[in-house]
Amino acid sequence: MRQLKKIDEFTLNGIYRKDSPFYGNFYPFRFETEARLKETLAANGFVVKYCETITRSYYDSKELFQHISIEVEKE
């Protein structure tokens, strides 16, 4: 089994913990903050039209993940 490694501050080399909700995603897996995502999109000519953070629980609410739902438009 491969070991978890951070590629950069926000990216893992994959999800290798067998009891993780996203186990089996053996490719770079990026976590992002809403603020950084908006900043990156704006820097690349996108305007945010809608942005929400959705929290989802896994394993009887023992593990929480936040997902970002975002709608953008190219300037």
JODA-V940807 format. One record per helix or strand. SS is the DSSP state (@ for helix, = for strand). FROM is the first residue (numbers start at 0). TO is the last residue. Records with the same first field share a line. If there is no record, write none. Layout:
SS = FROM-TO / FROM-TO
This chain:
= = 5-7 / 10-11 / 28-29 / 45-57 / 62-73
@ = 33-42
